[in-house]
């Protein structure tokens, strides 16, 4: 099968370290710098194969390309289009993919033209757990080969319904410079080299990251001179900076009241997909959560409708399955858990806990989590379930949750919009916390392993959907987790900023700044 596709348009702070400006990119004083704050306290890494946090991904996405891409402003996997590859061939058995690369694409910093060797190196690196946080994404890849300087052949172990998404401009699909990555080694995350519209300039710890326009970008010279990502973790301070014109784009609060207040003040509010889907994971390693009736009692005690009402109609959508709405394979035929306090108390008594139970939860202090968990805490209390919440900063919450220290883990994530992405990461026992291949299975759920794994290698789309449906039903019946809601992305942009596209979605969770983005700084 041959797919022919149209080509796309051709300061030093005290005690802080800085990474010097790459000599191939000098700041253009004739073009304005765009100032953005995502709310990050700092960026941990700008290596695209290691960047897992929301804040890191947004910055990384400006510097790298992939074989295919989501069009700017879209998170729809059916709309994937050529990026570094102009076209590709697919074998009749859908296991061999041959990509034909664009010629003349230049890496930042004078590292030369992108060739097939860079693509082979990047995908092998992305599939190596010692060098990548996304190695599991490439578990189905058998080998990657360079047929010549501009042709890459990828052979799969089995047909993969979402393969193009794996080599898209998201997570491990990003292509790095082989020469730069081998030269810099573990320091690559501090001096990243890609092919995107903006190139890394400098990072001042807890102050800012500066990117400069890549005037050799193959789609054209960017209309802004660069981007400065300001570190402003405080919501109120970030709003003040936006009000005063110190920053031009900020991440807002994903709360209905905040959105309505911003609109009343005349701000341009961006609300877009994908929603980060919130689930309460019930950790059966904590007694008595190993008892199904206790897990059922918690599900009956939680009033999801009340939680969604608090989050707000514009920013939140109620969940009905552990696979988010809009993902390929999403299925709600198992139904939702019904809120019934009397039933919750009855189930606890049947489980041998007529006087209730007490559980511990590590909770992040960020505004997208703590208020929701306070509502959950009050709801559980009505059924005789005392939730002892230890509120910590977000980094500590992440670390301790991954050390299996929380009985109930409130977790939100957005992944490639396909059922396998969520089921494999959160509900396959190979991903359970503490295992050699741990990802985010906080509940230690294993009931759906057979269905999840069979679906992953099933070439028949209808059979694959049936297997995903079966997995979701099993997870629902075993109460591995309680689906809450999807929380959409909320940002503000100055009226002087024009993205250059219609913002409906961004898989990297931040508004993409492209070569077409304009900013009137006057």
NUROVEX-180019 format. One record per residue (C-alpha): x, y, z. Coordinates in steps of 0.2 Angstrom, whole numbers, padded with zeros to 4 digits, always signed. Example, Ala and Ser with C-alpha at 12.3 -4.5 7.8 and 13.67 -1.06 7.14 Angstrom:
2
+0062-0022+0039+0068-0005+0036
This chain:
522
+0000+0000+0000+0008+0017-0005+0003+0033+0003+0007+0049-0006+0005+0064+0004+0006+0083-0001+0022+0090+0007+0019+0103+0021+0024+0122+0018+0040+0122+0012+0108+0183+0164+0116+0174+0178+0106+0173+0194+0115+0171+0210+0121+0153+0213+0112+0147+0197+0119+0139+0182+0116+0144+0164+0118+0135+0148+0126+0147+0135+0117+0152+0119+0121+0141+0104+0131+0151+0092+0120+0147+0076+0105+0156+0084+0107+0175+0088+0092+0184+0095+0083+0195+0082+0079+0212+0090+0067+0216+0075+0055+0202+0080+0047+0202+0097+0050+0188+0110+0034+0179+0116+0033+0177+0135+0024+0162+0142+0021+0154+0159+0015+0137+0162+0015+0138+0181+0031+0128+0182+0043+0130+0196+0057+0124+0184+0060+0112+0170+0067+0096+0175+0073+0090+0158+0071+0096+0140+0076+0079+0133+0061+0074+0123+0063+0055+0127+0064+0060+0146+0051+0074+0147+0036+0067+0156+0029+0082+0165+0016+0094+0158+0027+0109+0160+0042+0100+0151+0032+0093+0137+0026+0110+0132+0043+0117+0130+0050+0102+0121+0037+0102+0108+0043+0118+0101+0061+0111+0098+0057+0094+0090+0049+0086+0075+0043+0068+0072+0040+0057+0056+0022+0063+0057+0013+0076+0067-0003+0082+0074-0008+0098+0065-0006+0113+0076-0022+0115+0086-0027+0097+0084-0026+0082+0096-0036+0071+0083-0026+0055+0079-0036+0053+0063-0028+0069+0056-0010+0065+0058+0000+0072+0043+0018+0072+0036+0031+0080+0046+0049+0074+0044+0043+0061+0032+0035+0066+0016+0026+0049+0013+0026+0031+0019+0023+0014+0012+0014+0000+0022+0016-0019+0019+0001-0029+0016+0002-0037+0033+0004-0020+0041+0020-0025+0049+0033-0016+0039+0032+0003+0037+0044+0012+0026+0046+0031+0028+0053+0043+0015+0061+0058+0023+0062+0076+0018+0078+0082+0011+0087+0097+0018+0080+0098+0035+0093+0106+0047+0097+0102+0065+0099+0117+0077+0116+0123+0082+0125+0118+0066+0123+0100+0068+0119+0097+0050+0106+0089+0039+0094+0076+0047+0096+0059+0039+0089+0042+0041+0103+0038+0053+0096+0051+0065+0079+0043+0064+0085+0026+0067+0096+0032+0082+0081+0042+0089+0068+0028+0089+0081+0015+0096+0085+0028+0109+0066+0030+0113+0064+0012+0115+0078+0009+0127+0072+0010+0145+0090+0016+0150+0088+0032+0140+0069+0034+0138+0054+0036+0149+0043+0030+0135+0052+0013+0131+0036+0003+0133+0028+0013+0118+0040+0004+0106+0039-0013+0114+0031-0019+0097+0045-0013+0086+0057-0027+0080+0070-0017+0071+0073+0000+0063+0084+0001+0048+0091+0015+0037+0089+0009+0019+0098+0025+0013+0101+0043+0019+0082+0047+0016+0073+0030+0019+0069+0022+0035+0061+0005+0037+0052+0000+0053+0048-0019+0056+0035-0023+0069+0033-0039+0079+0014-0038+0076+0002-0027+0067-0001-0011+0078-0017-0001+0076-0009+0014+0083+0008+0013+0076+0008+0031+0067+0004+0038+0084+0020+0031+0091+0030+0040+0079+0021+0056+0080+0027+0073+0088+0023+0066+0105+0034+0058+0118+0046+0046+0111+0042+0050+0093+0052+0065+0093+0068+0065+0083+0085+0070+0090+0102+0073+0082+0112+0058+0084+0128+0067+0084+0123+0079+0097+0115+0066+0108+0131+0055+0107+0142+0070+0111+0132+0077+0125+0126+0060+0133+0117+0063+0149+0118+0082+0147+0107+0082+0131+0092+0087+0142+0101+0103+0146+0106+0107+0128+0094+0099+0117+0096+0099+0098+0081+0096+0087+0074+0103+0070+0059+0112+0076+0054+0131+0074+0063+0136+0089+0080+0132+0096+0086+0130+0114+0096+0146+0120+0098+0145+0139+0090+0139+0155+0092+0149+0171+0086+0138+0185+0069+0143+0193+0069+0159+0182+0066+0155+0164+0070+0145+0148+0074+0154+0132+0071+0148+0115+0076+0157+0099+0068+0157+0082+0076+0144+0070+0077+0153+0054+0082+0138+0045+0066+0129+0049+0060+0119+0034+0042+0126+0035+0048+0144+0035+0056+0158+0046+0046+0160+0062+0037+0177+0064+0042+0179+0082+0060+0180+0087+0059+0167+0101+0050+0162+0117+0054+0165+0135+0046+0153+0147+0045+0162+0164+0044+0151+0180+0029+0158+0190+0022+0143+0200+0010+0154+0210-0007+0156+0202-0010+0174+0208+0007+0180+0204+0005+0173+0186-0011+0182+0184-0003+0198+0190+0011+0196+0178-0002+0193+0164-0012+0208+0170+0003+0219+0169+0009+0213+0152+0024+0205+0159+0019+0189+0150+0008+0186+0135+0001+0168+0137-0002+0159+0154-0009+0143+0160-0025+0147+0170-0034+0138+0183-0045+0123+0177-0060+0129+0187-0077+0135+0181-0077+0150+0193-0060+0156+0187-0064+0154+0169-0080+0164+0171-0071+0178+0180-0057+0179+0167-0071+0180+0153-0079+0194+0163-0063+0204+0163-0062+0202+0144-0048+0190+0143-0046+0178+0128-0048+0161+0137-0042+0145+0128-0051+0129+0133-0045+0114+0123-0042+0095+0122-0036+0083+0127-0044+0083+0144-0033+0076+0158-0043+0061+0164-0045+0060+0183-0047+0043+0191-0046+0037+0210-0035+0022+0210-0039+0010+0224-0023+0002+0230-0026-0016+0235-0009-0017+0244-0017-0007+0258-0029-0017+0268-0044-0018+0268-0044-0012+0250-0039-0030+0245-0058-0034+0249-0069-0031+0234-0084-0026+0245-0074-0012+0253-0069-0006+0235-0087-0007+0230-0092+0003+0246-0080+0017+0241-0087+0018+0224-0104+0019+0231-0099+0033+0243-0091+0044+0230-0103+0056+0221-0095+0060+0204-0109+0072+0199-0106+0083+0214-0087+0083+0209-0090+0087+0191-0102+0101+0196-0088+0109+0206-0076+0108+0192-0088+0116+0180-0097+0112+0164-0085+0121+0153-0069+0113+0159-0075+0095+0165-0084+0081+0158-0090+0066+0168-0081+0049+0166-0090+0033+0163-0076+0021+0160-0057+0020+0165-0054+0024+0146-0057+0043+0143-0071+0049+0132-0065+0052+0114-0052+0038+0115-0053+0025+0102-0060+0010+0111-0069+0020+0125-0084+0010+0131-0097+0013+0144-0108-0002+0143-0103-0008+0160-0112+0008+0167-0106+0020+0181-0105+0017+0199-0121+0023+0208-0119+0035+0222-0128+0027+0237-0122+0031+0255-0133+0018+0263-0127+0004+0251-0109+0009+0255-0112+0007+0274-0121-0010+0270-0106-0016+0260-0093-0011+0273-0103-0020+0286-0104-0036+0275-0085-0035+0273-0083-0035+0292-0081-0016+0295-0098-0010+0303-0089+0004+0312-0081+0010+0296-0062+0011+0290-0048+0023+0289-0037+0025+0274-0022+0036+0270-0019+0046+0254-0004+0057+0249-0012+0072+0240-0004+0086+0230-0007+0104+0235-0010+0110+0217-0027+0118+0213-0031+0104+0201-0030+0091+0215-0032+0096+0233-0049+0104+0232-0056+0089+0223-0049+0077+0236-0056+0088+0250-0073+0084+0242-0070+0066+0241-0064+0066+0259-0081+0073+0264-0091+0061+0254-0082+0046+0261-0084+0052+0278-0103+0051+0276-0101+0033+0273-0090+0030+0288-0074+0030+0278-0061+0042+0286-0048+0048+0273-0032+0054+0281-0025+0066+0268-0007+0071+0269-0005+0086+0258+0012+0089+0250+0020+0098+0235+0017+0090+0218+0034+0083+0216+0033+0074+0233+0016+0068+0229+0022+0060+0213+0037+0052+0221+0028+0045+0236+0013+0038+0226+0026+0029+0215+0034+0022+0231+0017+0014+0234+0013+0025+0250-0005+0030+0246-0020+0019+0248-0030+0030+0236-0021+0039+0222-0030+0053+0213-0021+0054+0196-0024+0064+0180-0016+0061+0164-0019+0063+0145-0011+0050+0133-0012+0046+0115-0031+0044+0112-0032+0026+0111-0038+0013+0123-0022+0003+0124-0013+0019+0130-0023+0020+0146-0026+0002+0149-0008-0003+0147-0001+0011+0158-0014+0011+0172-0022-0007+0172-0009-0020+0165+0000-0029+0180+0016-0026+0170+0014-0008+0174+0011-0009+0193+0020+0001+0205+0036-0008+0211+0038-0020+0196+0053-0019+0185+0042-0011+0171+0032+0000+0182+0022+0014+0175+0006+0020+0183-0004+0005+0189-0007+0012+0207-0021+0000+0210-0011-0016+0207-0025-0021+0195-0022-0037+0185-0040-0043+0181-0039-0037+0163-0022-0042+0158-0027-0056+0146-0039-0044+0136-0027-0029+0136-0013-0039+0130-0023-0049+0117-0030-0032+0110-0013-0025+0109-0008-0037+0095-0025-0040+0087-0025-0035+0069-0044-0036+0067-0051-0019+0072-0068-0026+0077-0060-0039+0088-0048-0027+0095-0063-0016+0100-0072-0031+0108-0056-0035+0118-0055-0017+0125-0073-0017+0129-0070-0033+0139-0055-0026+0148-0065-0011+0153-0080-0021+0160-0068-0032+0170-0059-0017+0178-0076-0009+0182-0083-0025+0190-0066-0027+0200-0067-0008+0205-0048-0005+0202-0052+0013+0200-0066+0025+0200-0068+0036+0185-0071+0054+0189-0070+0067+0175-0059+0074+0161-0052+0091+0165-0048+0101+0149-0033+0113+0147-0036+0131+0151-0025+0145+0146-0026+0164+0143-0018+0173+0128-0016+0192+0125-0026+0200+0112-0010+0204+0103-0006+0185+0101-0012+0176+0086-0008+0158+0085-0010+0156+0067-0022+0141+0068-0038+0136+0077-0034+0129+0094-0045+0114+0097-0032+0102+0105-0014+0100+0109-0008+0083+0114+0007+0092+0123-0005+0101+0134+0000+0119+0129-0004+0130+0114+0009+0127+0101+0019+0142+0095+0023+0139+0076+0031+0148+0062+0015+0157+0059+0011+0163+0076+0012+0182+0077+0013+0194+0092+0011+0213+0091+0022+0219+0105+0018+0238+0103
